[in-house]
Amino acid sequence: MTTTTLDLAVTNENGNTTKTKRVLLLKPRGFCAGVVRAIDIVQIALDTFGAPIYVRKEIVHNSYVVNDLAKKGAIFVNELDEVPEGARVIYSAHGVSPAVRERAKERGLKVIDATCPLVTKVHVEAIKFAKQGYSLVLVGHRDHEEVEGTQGEAPDVTQVVSTVEEVAALVVPDPNKVAYLTQTTLSLDEARYMIEALKKKFPNIIGPHAQDICYATENRQTAVKNVAHGADLVLVVGSRNSSNSNRLVEVSKNLDTNSYLIDTADAIQPDWLDGVDTVAVTAGASAPEVLVKDVVEYLQAKGYGSVDEVEVMPENVRFGLPPEIVQAIASAPPAAR
């Protein structure tokens, strides 16, 4: 972990020593590679094919990003039946089930898939375990789009569990033939408790070779864990429907550091800062840096004059674009690329 050394105390004109109000700006924070890729796909599609471009569900779970793309010509829909036949549609970063893909074919839609490659990895694992005859337990939040998509790969053999109590109630045809997967945006601690409960109930259960929780979710949680003890308050920039953003708030609170999820700086309540000398600021994997900048400027205006970026670990992951977009770029006139 790297950080700049700060002078945390100042002496006022009366000779009394007071703490400097400061902001700890966590790194890594904000956009992950899957989110960057998904937003780029929508932007490139708009630039190449022109508006409107339809997007099934929110491309990523952030209201600022969705509103910005909507202004540029993206039309967000809940289901494919809202898309005109033969039109171009983009799947969100959270992925879709085979039933959705089949419906797109029936309606002759031109599909561009912006599913995060790490979500696709979980889909592939679900298919593999199902083909091998395993009962599947998917650890996650059943109302989340990612979970709906993954469960759709093998709906007849997949059960979703969100609590240890639900694990205890599980019934499967063969307790010796069970496999588990997890949503990519879970809390690391939450996932660990759930997996421990599954292993206790099904001693022969198997799981993926590498954990399903994505690198960005893990890194942002690790950053909070490393810094929360040194902060009086943790502010997480992210939208309410962002799973990984909500988990960052939970991680902080589990360490007894007060924390709030905020969409923008406007959501900050002045009384949150009462008696607070050190504020840690981070952002969920779908929150843009411009919103973080606004939060820091708000805090500076409130007297938090010292801003220190704390890098817990480097993050340099990049994902390639899907072939439909690569081909579109290649076929576009040079001036439009």
ZADO-1210 file (C-alpha; in nm, 4 decimals, padded with zeros to 6 digits):
<atoms>
<atom x="00.0000" y="00.0000" z="00.0000" code="MET" pos="1"/>
<atom x="00.1431" y="00.3355" z="-00.0993" code="THR" pos="2"/>
<atom x="00.0440" y="00.6744" z="00.0367" code="THR" pos="3"/>
<atom x="00.1866" y="01.0182" z="00.0891" code="THR" pos="4"/>
<atom x="00.3005" y="01.1022" z="00.4431" code="THR" pos="5"/>
<atom x="00.0646" y="01.3584" z="00.5934" code="LEU" pos="6"/>
<atom x="00.1048" y="01.6075" z="00.8736" code="ASP" pos="7"/>
<atom x="-00.2115" y="01.5230" z="01.0650" code="LEU" pos="8"/>
<atom x="-00.1929" y="01.8015" z="01.3186" code="ALA" pos="9"/>
<atom x="-00.1672" y="02.1788" z="01.2996" code="VAL" pos="10"/>
<atom x="-00.1181" y="02.4431" z="01.5662" code="THR" pos="11"/>
<atom x="-00.3671" y="02.7295" z="01.5679" code="ASN" pos="12"/>
<atom x="-00.3018" y="03.0900" z="01.6760" code="GLU" pos="13"/>
<atom x="-00.3781" y="03.0037" z="02.0388" code="ASN" pos="14"/>
<atom x="-00.1107" y="02.7381" z="02.0435" code="GLY" pos="15"/>
<atom x="-00.3595" y="02.4520" z="02.0527" code="ASN" pos="16"/>
<atom x="-00.3030" y="02.1468" z="01.8381" code="THR" pos="17"/>
<atom x="-00.5901" y="02.0370" z="01.6168" code="THR" pos="18"/>
<atom x="-00.6255" y="01.7586" z="01.3644" code="LYS" pos="19"/>
<atom x="-00.6173" y="01.8348" z="00.9937" code="THR" pos="20"/>
<atom x="-00.9395" y="01.7450" z="00.8183" code="LYS" pos="21"/>
<atom x="-00.8432" y="01.5121" z="00.5385" code="ARG" pos="22"/>
<atom x="-00.9731" y="01.2910" z="00.2599" code="VAL" pos="23"/>
<atom x="-00.8300" y="00.9463" z="00.1890" code="LEU" pos="24"/>
<atom x="-00.8974" y="00.8707" z="-00.1776" code="LEU" pos="25"/>
<atom x="-00.8851" y="00.4952" z="-00.2222" code="LEU" pos="26"/>
<atom x="-00.7253" y="00.3274" z="-00.5201" code="LYS" pos="27"/>
<atom x="-00.8296" y="00.1147" z="-00.7002" code="PRO" pos="28"/>
<atom x="-01.1786" y="00.2616" z="-00.7223" code="ARG" pos="29"/>
<atom x="-01.4449" y="00.3191" z="-00.9848" code="GLY" pos="30"/>
<atom x="-01.4649" y="00.1684" z="-01.3303" code="PHE" pos="31"/>
<atom x="-01.3464" y="-00.1903" z="-01.3763" code="CYS" pos="32"/>
<atom x="-01.2408" y="-00.3386" z="-01.7101" code="ALA" pos="33"/>
<atom x="-01.5822" y="-00.4963" z="-01.7715" code="GLY" pos="34"/>
<atom x="-01.7610" y="-00.1659" z="-01.7184" code="VAL" pos="35"/>
<atom x="-01.5185" y="00.0262" z="-01.9407" code="VAL" pos="36"/>
<atom x="-01.5703" y="-00.2358" z="-02.2105" code="ARG" pos="37"/>
<atom x="-01.9508" y="-00.2241" z="-02.1838" code="ALA" pos="38"/>
<atom x="-01.9698" y="00.1558" z="-02.1988" code="ILE" pos="39"/>
<atom x="-01.7242" y="00.1620" z="-02.4900" code="ASP" pos="40"/>
<atom x="-01.9406" y="-00.0882" z="-02.6769" code="ILE" pos="41"/>
<atom x="-02.2495" y="00.1332" z="-02.6493" code="VAL" pos="42"/>
<atom x="-02.0556" y="00.4454" z="-02.7429" code="GLN" pos="43"/>
<atom x="-01.8881" y="00.2804" z="-03.0439" code="ILE" pos="44"/>
<atom x="-02.2210" y="00.1348" z="-03.1589" code="ALA" pos="45"/>
<atom x="-02.3799" y="00.4810" z="-03.1437" code="LEU" pos="46"/>
<atom x="-02.0875" y="00.6363" z="-03.3326" code="ASP" pos="47"/>
<atom x="-02.0780" y="00.3618" z="-03.5954" code="THR" pos="48"/>
<atom x="-02.4424" y="00.2728" z="-03.6538" code="PHE" pos="49"/>
<atom x="-02.6104" y="00.5890" z="-03.5313" code="GLY" pos="50"/>
<atom x="-02.8976" y="00.6305" z="-03.2878" code="ALA" pos="51"/>
<atom x="-03.1092" y="00.4716" z="-03.1726" code="PRO" pos="52"/>
<atom x="-02.9243" y="00.1770" z="-03.0228" code="ILE" pos="53"/>
<atom x="-03.1309" y="-00.0392" z="-02.7886" code="TYR" pos="54"/>
<atom x="-02.9825" y="-00.1758" z="-02.4676" code="VAL" pos="55"/>
<atom x="-03.1477" y="-00.4530" z="-02.2654" code="ARG" pos="56"/>
<atom x="-03.1490" y="-00.3439" z="-01.8983" code="LYS" pos="57"/>
<atom x="-02.9014" y="-00.0875" z="-01.7688" code="GLU" pos="58"/>
<atom x="-02.5684" y="-00.1383" z="-01.9445" code="ILE" pos="59"/>
<atom x="-02.4066" y="-00.1039" z="-01.6008" code="VAL" pos="60"/>
<atom x="-02.5702" y="-00.0227" z="-01.2694" code="HIS" pos="61"/>
<atom x="-02.5047" y="00.3488" z="-01.2515" code="ASN" pos="62"/>
<atom x="-02.7690" y="00.6141" z="-01.3123" code="SER" pos="63"/>
<atom x="-02.5204" y="00.8800" z="-01.4277" code="TYR" pos="64"/>
<atom x="-02.3750" y="00.6498" z="-01.6936" code="VAL" pos="65"/>
<atom x="-02.7178" y="00.5337" z="-01.8130" code="VAL" pos="66"/>
<atom x="-02.8539" y="00.8892" z="-01.8352" code="ASN" pos="67"/>
<atom x="-02.5445" y="01.0073" z="-02.0223" code="ASP" pos="68"/>
<atom x="-02.5742" y="00.7307" z="-02.2834" code="LEU" pos="69"/>
<atom x="-02.9491" y="00.7898" z="-02.3143" code="ALA" pos="70"/>
<atom x="-02.8789" y="01.1534" z="-02.4057" code="LYS" pos="71"/>
<atom x="-02.6542" y="01.0262" z="-02.6854" code="LYS" pos="72"/>
<atom x="-02.9234" y="00.8021" z="-02.8334" code="GLY" pos="73"/>
<atom x="-02.9195" y="00.4749" z="-02.6365" code="ALA" pos="74"/>
<atom x="-03.2674" y="00.3445" z="-02.5537" code="ILE" pos="75"/>
<atom x="-03.2802" y="00.1242" z="-02.2439" code="PHE" pos="76"/>
<atom x="-03.5506" y="-00.1420" z="-02.2299" code="VAL" pos="77"/>
<atom x="-03.6424" y="-00.4087" z="-01.9784" code="ASN" pos="78"/>
<atom x="-03.7235" y="-00.6821" z="-02.2281" code="GLU" pos="79"/>
<atom x="-03.6533" y="-00.7592" z="-02.5927" code="LEU" pos="80"/>
<atom x="-04.0203" y="-00.7331" z="-02.6851" code="ASP" pos="81"/>
<atom x="-03.9798" y="-00.3560" z="-02.6478" code="GLU" pos="82"/>
<atom x="-03.7188" y="-00.3556" z="-02.9275" code="VAL" pos="83"/>
<atom x="-03.8495" y="-00.3199" z="-03.2862" code="PRO" pos="84"/>
<atom x="-03.8027" y="-00.6350" z="-03.4942" code="GLU" pos="85"/>
<atom x="-03.4728" y="-00.6418" z="-03.6782" code="GLY" pos="86"/>
<atom x="-03.3241" y="-00.3583" z="-03.4687" code="ALA" pos="87"/>
<atom x="-02.9813" y="-00.3589" z="-03.3051" code="ARG" pos="88"/>
<atom x="-02.9681" y="-00.4426" z="-02.9331" code="VAL" pos="89"/>
<atom x="-02.6861" y="-00.4633" z="-02.6796" code="ILE" pos="90"/>
<atom x="-02.6857" y="-00.7033" z="-02.3843" code="TYR" pos="91"/>
<atom x="-02.5748" y="-00.5443" z="-02.0576" code="SER" pos="92"/>
<atom x="-02.2515" y="-00.6261" z="-01.8755" code="ALA" pos="93"/>
<atom x="-02.4473" y="-00.8509" z="-01.6371" code="HIS" pos="94"/>
<atom x="-02.5231" y="-01.1128" z="-01.9025" code="GLY" pos="95"/>
<atom x="-02.8402" y="-01.2860" z="-02.0194" code="VAL" pos="96"/>
<atom x="-02.9886" y="-01.6338" z="-02.0147" code="SER" pos="97"/>
<atom x="-03.0154" y="-01.8649" z="-02.3183" code="PRO" pos="98"/>
<atom x="-03.3902" y="-01.7893" z="-02.3230" code="ALA" pos="99"/>
<atom x="-03.3141" y="-01.4228" z="-02.3901" code="VAL" pos="100"/>
<atom x="-03.0722" y="-01.5144" z="-02.6678" code="ARG" pos="101"/>
<atom x="-03.3345" y="-01.7379" z="-02.8254" code="GLU" pos="102"/>
<atom x="-03.5914" y="-01.4596" z="-02.8103" code="ARG" pos="103"/>
<atom x="-03.3495" y="-01.2263" z="-02.9893" code="ALA" pos="104"/>
<atom x="-03.3171" y="-01.4797" z="-03.2717" code="LYS" pos="105"/>
<atom x="-03.6955" y="-01.5155" z="-03.2986" code="GLU" pos="106"/>
<atom x="-03.7309" y="-01.1395" z="-03.3412" code="ARG" pos="107"/>
<atom x="-03.4426" y="-01.1074" z="-03.5874" code="GLY" pos="108"/>
<atom x="-03.2485" y="-00.8674" z="-03.3662" code="LEU" pos="109"/>
<atom x="-02.8905" y="-00.7675" z="-03.4414" code="LYS" pos="110"/>
<atom x="-02.7164" y="-00.8507" z="-03.1147" code="VAL" pos="111"/>
<atom x="-02.4021" y="-00.7018" z="-02.9643" code="ILE" pos="112"/>
<atom x="-02.3004" y="-00.8797" z="-02.6450" code="ASP" pos="113"/>
<atom x="-02.1449" y="-00.6566" z="-02.3769" code="ALA" pos="114"/>
<atom x="-02.1461" y="-00.9271" z="-02.1085" code="THR" pos="115"/>
<atom x="-01.8415" y="-00.8947" z="-01.8850" code="CYS" pos="116"/>
<atom x="-01.5956" y="-01.1773" z="-01.9664" code="PRO" pos="117"/>
<atom x="-01.5792" y="-01.2652" z="-01.5952" code="LEU" pos="118"/>
<atom x="-01.9563" y="-01.3159" z="-01.5907" code="VAL" pos="119"/>
<atom x="-01.9270" y="-01.5274" z="-01.9053" code="THR" pos="120"/>
<atom x="-01.6738" y="-01.7414" z="-01.7166" code="LYS" pos="121"/>
<atom x="-01.9395" y="-01.8241" z="-01.4556" code="VAL" pos="122"/>
<atom x="-02.1925" y="-01.9083" z="-01.7294" code="HIS" pos="123"/>
<atom x="-01.9430" y="-02.1504" z="-01.8843" code="VAL" pos="124"/>
<atom x="-01.8853" y="-02.3149" z="-01.5452" code="GLU" pos="125"/>
<atom x="-02.2611" y="-02.3550" z="-01.4952" code="ALA" pos="126"/>
<atom x="-02.2951" y="-02.5271" z="-01.8318" code="ILE" pos="127"/>
<atom x="-01.9986" y="-02.7556" z="-01.7584" code="LYS" pos="128"/>
<atom x="-02.1204" y="-02.8673" z="-01.4156" code="PHE" pos="129"/>
<atom x="-02.4758" y="-02.9232" z="-01.5439" code="ALA" pos="130"/>
<atom x="-02.3512" y="-03.1397" z="-01.8309" code="LYS" pos="131"/>
<atom x="-02.1515" y="-03.3454" z="-01.5806" code="GLN" pos="132"/>
<atom x="-02.4696" y="-03.4197" z="-01.3862" code="GLY" pos="133"/>
<atom x="-02.4162" y="-03.1955" z="-01.0847" code="TYR" pos="134"/>
<atom x="-02.6842" y="-03.0162" z="-00.8888" code="SER" pos="135"/>
<atom x="-02.5842" y="-02.6490" z="-00.8931" code="LEU" pos="136"/>
<atom x="-02.5968" y="-02.4075" z="-00.6013" code="VAL" pos="137"/>
<atom x="-02.5583" y="-02.0453" z="-00.7077" code="LEU" pos="138"/>
<atom x="-02.4618" y="-01.8152" z="-00.4226" code="VAL" pos="139"/>
<atom x="-02.5990" y="-01.4690" z="-00.4915" code="GLY" pos="140"/>
<atom x="-02.8904" y="-01.2288" z="-00.4821" code="HIS" pos="141"/>
<atom x="-03.1758" y="-01.3849" z="-00.6760" code="ARG" pos="142"/>
<atom x="-03.3212" y="-01.0554" z="-00.7967" code="ASP" pos="143"/>
<atom x="-02.9916" y="-00.9481" z="-00.9583" code="HIS" pos="144"/>
<atom x="-02.9678" y="-00.9632" z="-01.3391" code="GLU" pos="145"/>
<atom x="-02.6373" y="-01.1492" z="-01.3281" code="GLU" pos="146"/>
<atom x="-02.7867" y="-01.4259" z="-01.1149" code="VAL" pos="147"/>
<atom x="-03.0926" y="-01.4503" z="-01.3401" code="GLU" pos="148"/>
<atom x="-02.8670" y="-01.4935" z="-01.6425" code="GLY" pos="149"/>
<atom x="-02.6424" y="-01.7546" z="-01.4813" code="THR" pos="150"/>
<atom x="-02.9327" y="-01.9542" z="-01.3416" code="GLN" pos="151"/>
<atom x="-03.0854" y="-01.9550" z="-01.6882" code="GLY" pos="152"/>
<atom x="-02.7993" y="-02.1649" z="-01.8225" code="GLU" pos="153"/>
<atom x="-02.9225" y="-02.4682" z="-01.6267" code="ALA" pos="154"/>
<atom x="-03.2518" y="-02.3718" z="-01.4601" code="PRO" pos="155"/>
<atom x="-03.3652" y="-02.7282" z="-01.3895" code="ASP" pos="156"/>
<atom x="-03.0655" y="-02.8119" z="-01.1709" code="VAL" pos="157"/>
<atom x="-02.9772" y="-02.4697" z="-01.0237" code="THR" pos="158"/>
<atom x="-03.0860" y="-02.3350" z="-00.6871" code="GLN" pos="159"/>
<atom x="-03.0013" y="-01.9832" z="-00.5688" code="VAL" pos="160"/>
<atom x="-02.9102" y="-01.9248" z="-00.2050" code="VAL" pos="161"/>
<atom x="-02.8585" y="-01.5881" z="-00.0385" code="SER" pos="162"/>
<atom x="-02.8288" y="-01.6806" z="00.3295" code="THR" pos="163"/>
<atom x="-02.6790" y="-01.9514" z="00.5473" code="VAL" pos="164"/>
<atom x="-03.0344" y="-02.0426" z="00.6499" code="GLU" pos="165"/>
<atom x="-03.1211" y="-02.1108" z="00.2864" code="GLU" pos="166"/>
<atom x="-02.8158" y="-02.3356" z="00.2608" code="VAL" pos="167"/>
<atom x="-02.9419" y="-02.5389" z="00.5569" code="ALA" pos="168"/>
<atom x="-03.2775" y="-02.5873" z="00.3832" code="ALA" pos="169"/>
<atom x="-03.1308" y="-02.7098" z="00.0533" code="LEU" pos="170"/>
<atom x="-03.2509" y="-03.0429" z="-00.0842" code="VAL" pos="171"/>
<atom x="-03.0741" y="-03.2064" z="-00.3809" code="VAL" pos="172"/>
<atom x="-03.1150" y="-03.5447" z="-00.5551" code="PRO" pos="173"/>
<atom x="-02.7615" y="-03.6601" z="-00.4698" code="ASP" pos="174"/>
<atom x="-02.5710" y="-03.4849" z="-00.1863" code="PRO" pos="175"/>
<atom x="-02.2474" y="-03.6277" z="-00.3262" code="ASN" pos="176"/>
<atom x="-02.2994" y="-03.4670" z="-00.6671" code="LYS" pos="177"/>
<atom x="-02.3222" y="-03.0943" z="-00.5915" code="VAL" pos="178"/>
<atom x="-02.1275" y="-02.7970" z="-00.7283" code="ALA" pos="179"/>
<atom x="-02.1374" y="-02.4303" z="-00.6331" code="TYR" pos="180"/>
<atom x="-02.0837" y="-02.1010" z="-00.8151" code="LEU" pos="181"/>
<atom x="-02.1057" y="-01.7437" z="-00.6923" code="THR" pos="182"/>
<atom x="-02.2208" y="-01.4074" z="-00.8210" code="GLN" pos="183"/>
<atom x="-01.9163" y="-01.2034" z="-00.9216" code="THR" pos="184"/>
<atom x="-02.0004" y="-00.9010" z="-00.7044" code="THR" pos="185"/>
<atom x="-02.0504" y="-01.0568" z="-00.3614" code="LEU" pos="186"/>
<atom x="-01.8764" y="-00.9532" z="-00.0434" code="SER" pos="187"/>
<atom x="-01.5676" y="-01.1705" z="00.0053" code="LEU" pos="188"/>
<atom x="-01.6672" y="-01.2409" z="00.3651" code="ASP" pos="189"/>
<atom x="-02.0281" y="-01.3125" z="00.2689" code="GLU" pos="190"/>
<atom x="-01.9154" y="-01.5604" z="00.0044" code="ALA" pos="191"/>
<atom x="-01.6721" y="-01.7287" z="00.2427" code="ARG" pos="192"/>
<atom x="-01.9406" y="-01.7886" z="00.5067" code="TYR" pos="193"/>
<atom x="-02.1785" y="-01.9255" z="00.2461" code="MET" pos="194"/>
<atom x="-01.9195" y="-02.1574" z="00.0945" code="ILE" pos="195"/>
<atom x="-01.8188" y="-02.2827" z="00.4402" code="GLU" pos="196"/>
<atom x="-02.1856" y="-02.3601" z="00.5110" code="ALA" pos="197"/>
<atom x="-02.2177" y="-02.5434" z="00.1787" code="LEU" pos="198"/>
<atom x="-01.9069" y="-02.7518" z="00.2478" code="LYS" pos="199"/>
<atom x="-02.0390" y="-02.8408" z="00.5925" code="LYS" pos="200"/>
<atom x="-02.3739" y="-02.9534" z="00.4471" code="LYS" pos="201"/>
<atom x="-02.2230" y="-03.1239" z="00.1393" code="PHE" pos="202"/>
<atom x="-01.8694" y="-03.2455" z="00.2261" code="PRO" pos="203"/>
<atom x="-01.8066" y="-03.3582" z="-00.1339" code="ASN" pos="204"/>
<atom x="-01.9218" y="-03.0351" z="-00.2996" code="ILE" pos="205"/>
<atom x="-01.6960" y="-02.8945" z="-00.5707" code="ILE" pos="206"/>
<atom x="-01.6508" y="-02.5418" z="-00.6994" code="GLY" pos="207"/>
<atom x="-01.4739" y="-02.3444" z="-00.9713" code="PRO" pos="208"/>
<atom x="-01.0956" y="-02.3734" z="-01.0075" code="HIS" pos="209"/>
<atom x="-01.0663" y="-02.0005" z="-00.9399" code="ALA" pos="210"/>
<atom x="-01.3136" y="-01.7962" z="-00.7350" code="GLN" pos="211"/>
<atom x="-01.5985" y="-01.6345" z="-00.9242" code="ASP" pos="212"/>
<atom x="-01.5856" y="-01.3035" z="-00.7349" code="ILE" pos="213"/>
<atom x="-01.4223" y="-01.0681" z="-00.9816" code="CYS" pos="214"/>
<atom x="-01.0852" y="-00.9008" z="-00.9318" code="TYR" pos="215"/>
<atom x="-01.2380" y="-00.5511" z="-00.9172" code="ALA" pos="216"/>
<atom x="-01.4898" y="-00.6431" z="-00.6480" code="THR" pos="217"/>
<atom x="-01.2140" y="-00.8043" z="-00.4415" code="GLU" pos="218"/>
<atom x="-00.9679" y="-00.5185" z="-00.4907" code="ASN" pos="219"/>
<atom x="-01.2143" y="-00.2468" z="-00.3925" code="ARG" pos="220"/>
<atom x="-01.3193" y="-00.4392" z="-00.0824" code="GLN" pos="221"/>
<atom x="-00.9554" y="-00.4998" z="00.0122" code="THR" pos="222"/>
<atom x="-00.8839" y="-00.1276" z="-00.0229" code="ALA" pos="223"/>
<atom x="-01.1712" y="-00.0450" z="00.2141" code="VAL" pos="224"/>
<atom x="-01.0507" y="-00.3052" z="00.4636" code="LYS" pos="225"/>
<atom x="-00.7012" y="-00.1557" z="00.4582" code="ASN" pos="226"/>
<atom x="-00.8143" y="00.2018" z="00.5136" code="VAL" pos="227"/>
<atom x="-01.1455" y="00.1944" z="00.7032" code="ALA" pos="228"/>
<atom x="-00.9782" y="00.1632" z="01.0439" code="HIS" pos="229"/>
<atom x="-00.8016" y="00.4944" z="00.9843" code="GLY" pos="230"/>
<atom x="-01.1154" y="00.6816" z="00.8788" code="ALA" pos="231"/>
<atom x="-01.4105" y="00.8226" z="01.0694" code="ASP" pos="232"/>
<atom x="-01.6394" y="00.7878" z="00.7677" code="LEU" pos="233"/>
<atom x="-01.6354" y="00.6006" z="00.4363" code="VAL" pos="234"/>
<atom x="-01.8283" y="00.7423" z="00.1411" code="LEU" pos="235"/>
<atom x="-01.8953" y="00.5004" z="-00.1450" code="VAL" pos="236"/>
<atom x="-01.9894" y="00.6547" z="-00.4786" code="VAL" pos="237"/>
<atom x="-02.2348" y="00.4280" z="-00.6572" code="GLY" pos="238"/>
<atom x="-02.6003" y="00.3704" z="-00.7401" code="SER" pos="239"/>
<atom x="-02.8472" y="00.1876" z="-00.5159" code="ARG" pos="240"/>
<atom x="-02.8836" y="-00.1045" z="-00.7554" code="ASN" pos="241"/>
<atom x="-02.5073" y="-00.1602" z="-00.7784" code="SER" pos="242"/>
<atom x="-02.4329" y="-00.4822" z="-00.5916" code="SER" pos="243"/>
<atom x="-02.0580" y="-00.4288" z="-00.5600" code="ASN" pos="244"/>
<atom x="-02.1112" y="-00.0711" z="-00.4346" code="SER" pos="245"/>
<atom x="-02.3479" y="-00.1896" z="-00.1625" code="ASN" pos="246"/>
<atom x="-02.0952" y="-00.4509" z="-00.0582" code="ARG" pos="247"/>
<atom x="-01.8324" y="-00.1782" z="-00.0027" code="LEU" pos="248"/>
<atom x="-02.0653" y="-00.0067" z="00.2442" code="VAL" pos="249"/>
<atom x="-02.1198" y="-00.3396" z="00.4217" code="GLU" pos="250"/>
<atom x="-01.7462" y="-00.4077" z="00.4427" code="VAL" pos="251"/>
<atom x="-01.6877" y="-00.0705" z="00.6081" code="SER" pos="252"/>
<atom x="-01.9740" y="-00.1088" z="00.8544" code="LYS" pos="253"/>
<atom x="-01.8553" y="-00.4589" z="00.9450" code="ASN" pos="254"/>
<atom x="-01.5292" y="-00.2923" z="01.0507" code="LEU" pos="255"/>
<atom x="-01.7267" y="-00.0480" z="01.2695" code="ASP" pos="256"/>
<atom x="-01.6610" y="00.2498" z="01.0439" code="THR" pos="257"/>
<atom x="-01.9686" y="00.4472" z="00.9465" code="ASN" pos="258"/>
<atom x="-02.0381" y="00.4391" z="00.5717" code="SER" pos="259"/>
<atom x="-02.2903" y="00.5694" z="00.3191" code="TYR" pos="260"/>
<atom x="-02.3661" y="00.4918" z="-00.0444" code="LEU" pos="261"/>
<atom x="-02.4099" y="00.8089" z="-00.2497" code="ILE" pos="262"/>
<atom x="-02.5016" y="00.8513" z="-00.6154" code="ASP" pos="263"/>
<atom x="-02.3557" y="01.2017" z="-00.6268" code="THR" pos="264"/>
<atom x="-02.2063" y="01.4652" z="-00.3956" code="ALA" pos="265"/>
<atom x="-02.5557" y="01.6151" z="-00.3630" code="ASP" pos="266"/>
<atom x="-02.6572" y="01.3128" z="-00.1542" code="ALA" pos="267"/>
<atom x="-02.4090" y="01.3916" z="00.1243" code="ILE" pos="268"/>
<atom x="-02.5847" y="01.5059" z="00.4417" code="GLN" pos="269"/>
<atom x="-02.3859" y="01.7761" z="00.6268" code="PRO" pos="270"/>
<atom x="-02.4542" y="01.6117" z="00.9656" code="ASP" pos="271"/>
<atom x="-02.2650" y="01.3014" z="00.8480" code="TRP" pos="272"/>
<atom x="-01.9493" y="01.5117" z="00.8807" code="LEU" pos="273"/>
<atom x="-02.0092" y="01.6206" z="01.2401" code="ASP" pos="274"/>
<atom x="-01.7004" y="01.5304" z="01.4409" code="GLY" pos="275"/>
<atom x="-01.5410" y="01.3649" z="01.1370" code="VAL" pos="276"/>
<atom x="-01.1731" y="01.4442" z="01.0735" code="ASP" pos="277"/>
<atom x="-01.0930" y="01.1762" z="00.8156" code="THR" pos="278"/>
<atom x="-01.3206" y="01.0731" z="00.5272" code="VAL" pos="279"/>
<atom x="-01.2277" y="00.7795" z="00.3040" code="ALA" pos="280"/>
<atom x="-01.3767" y="00.8012" z="-00.0453" code="VAL" pos="281"/>
<atom x="-01.4104" y="00.5126" z="-00.2878" code="THR" pos="282"/>
<atom x="-01.6379" y="00.4178" z="-00.5769" code="ALA" pos="283"/>
<atom x="-01.8091" y="00.1039" z="-00.6985" code="GLY" pos="284"/>
<atom x="-01.6945" y="-00.0611" z="-01.0202" code="ALA" pos="285"/>
<atom x="-01.9635" y="00.1119" z="-01.2296" code="SER" pos="286"/>
<atom x="-01.9208" y="00.4664" z="-01.0907" code="ALA" pos="287"/>
<atom x="-01.7368" y="00.7213" z="-01.3104" code="PRO" pos="288"/>
<atom x="-01.4422" y="00.9234" z="-01.1820" code="GLU" pos="289"/>
<atom x="-01.6188" y="01.2527" z="-01.2503" code="VAL" pos="290"/>
<atom x="-01.8579" y="01.1769" z="-00.9634" code="LEU" pos="291"/>
<atom x="-01.5669" y="01.0994" z="-00.7307" code="VAL" pos="292"/>
<atom x="-01.4100" y="01.4322" z="-00.8257" code="LYS" pos="293"/>
<atom x="-01.7331" y="01.6117" z="-00.7345" code="ASP" pos="294"/>
<atom x="-01.7372" y="01.4426" z="-00.3918" code="VAL" pos="295"/>
<atom x="-01.3769" y="01.5416" z="-00.3215" code="VAL" pos="296"/>
<atom x="-01.4489" y="01.9020" z="-00.4217" code="GLU" pos="297"/>
<atom x="-01.7546" y="01.9056" z="-00.1933" code="TYR" pos="298"/>
<atom x="-01.5419" y="01.7833" z="00.0980" code="LEU" pos="299"/>
<atom x="-01.2703" y="02.0370" z="00.0235" code="GLN" pos="300"/>
<atom x="-01.5314" y="02.3121" z="00.0374" code="ALA" pos="301"/>
<atom x="-01.6292" y="02.1779" z="00.3810" code="LYS" pos="302"/>
<atom x="-01.2753" y="02.2204" z="00.5116" code="GLY" pos="303"/>
<atom x="-01.1145" y="01.8900" z="00.4213" code="TYR" pos="304"/>
<atom x="-00.8074" y="02.0540" z="00.2767" code="GLY" pos="305"/>
<atom x="-00.5758" y="01.7542" z="00.2698" code="SER" pos="306"/>
<atom x="-00.6473" y="01.4966" z="-00.0032" code="VAL" pos="307"/>
<atom x="-00.4313" y="01.1868" z="-00.0122" code="ASP" pos="308"/>
<atom x="-00.4648" y="00.9051" z="-00.2667" code="GLU" pos="309"/>
<atom x="-00.4020" y="00.5698" z="-00.1014" code="VAL" pos="310"/>
<atom x="-00.3129" y="00.2943" z="-00.3484" code="GLU" pos="311"/>
<atom x="-00.3636" y="-00.0478" z="-00.1945" code="VAL" pos="312"/>
<atom x="-00.2703" y="-00.2471" z="-00.5056" code="MET" pos="313"/>
<atom x="-00.2146" y="-00.1749" z="-00.8755" code="PRO" pos="314"/>
<atom x="-00.4892" y="-00.2652" z="-01.1217" code="GLU" pos="315"/>
<atom x="-00.4186" y="-00.2876" z="-01.4932" code="ASN" pos="316"/>
<atom x="-00.6799" y="-00.5271" z="-01.6351" code="VAL" pos="317"/>
<atom x="-00.8137" y="-00.4677" z="-01.9863" code="ARG" pos="318"/>
<atom x="-01.0693" y="-00.6639" z="-02.1897" code="PHE" pos="319"/>
<atom x="-01.0969" y="-00.6776" z="-02.5669" code="GLY" pos="320"/>
<atom x="-01.4080" y="-00.5736" z="-02.7563" code="LEU" pos="321"/>
<atom x="-01.6561" y="-00.8303" z="-02.8970" code="PRO" pos="322"/>
<atom x="-01.6136" y="-00.9309" z="-03.2642" code="PRO" pos="323"/>
<atom x="-01.9288" y="-00.7452" z="-03.3763" code="GLU" pos="324"/>
<atom x="-01.7769" y="-00.4168" z="-03.2589" code="ILE" pos="325"/>
<atom x="-01.4297" y="-00.4942" z="-03.3916" code="VAL" pos="326"/>
<atom x="-01.5791" y="-00.5692" z="-03.7338" code="GLN" pos="327"/>
<atom x="-01.7898" y="-00.2531" z="-03.7227" code="ALA" pos="328"/>
<atom x="-01.4828" y="-00.0422" z="-03.6481" code="ILE" pos="329"/>
<atom x="-01.2867" y="-00.2116" z="-03.9274" code="ALA" pos="330"/>
<atom x="-01.5599" y="-00.1508" z="-04.1852" code="SER" pos="331"/>
<atom x="-01.6255" y="00.2105" z="-04.0863" code="ALA" pos="332"/>
<atom x="-01.4803" y="00.4936" z="-04.2999" code="PRO" pos="333"/>
<atom x="-01.1412" y="00.6118" z="-04.1667" code="PRO" pos="334"/>
<atom x="-01.2851" y="00.9438" z="-04.0522" code="ALA" pos="335"/>
<atom x="-01.5449" y="00.7668" z="-03.8356" code="ALA" pos="336"/>
<atom x="-01.3081" y="00.5270" z="-03.6575" code="ARG" pos="337"/>
</atoms>
